[in-house]
Amino acid sequence: MLLEAEIAGREEFIPDLTNNKFFMPTGLIGLPDFKKFELIVDPESLPFVILRCIDGDTVQIPAIEPVGLVQDYVLDISDEDSEILGLKGSDSTPLILNVATIKSFEPQKVTLNLAAPVIINRQTRVGKQVILVNYLKYSTSHVLIDETE
């Protein structure tokens, strides 16, 4: 199934204090035991958001919605991932987030994992980090900001 990173449609997933939780049945890649998350959006930190695990240990992962930041980002996800997420047809407008890496020793350099985005069904609040079928087209360390030079 092909998905384009585009601005959300009718079924907005706009987190607030009562509407920010989602479930990832398989967890994150490398963190399979962490399944319950909340999306933290601080207007002062946009476009960055935080994926915060609420399953015991506190794990906070910075992420970003690629719309307007990554040109021509077309995601090809497997039928199995599409089924797990409950995405059907071209009317599906999931929330697409890319995990960001912010180097603590180089805070002015930020990279994104474009090959394995977190995709959340806006209606069911089920999410999954997927490895794209077309992952070879994208980097796991796409440079978003580089002010090191």
Secondary structure, 3 states (H helix, E strand, C coil): CEEECCCCCCCCCCCCCCCCEEECCCCECCECCCCEEEEECCHHHCCEEEEEECCCCCCEEEEECCCCCCCCCEEECCHHHHHHHCCCCCCCCCEEEEEEEECCCCCCEEEECCCCCEEECCCCCEEEECCCCCHHHCCCCEEEEECCC
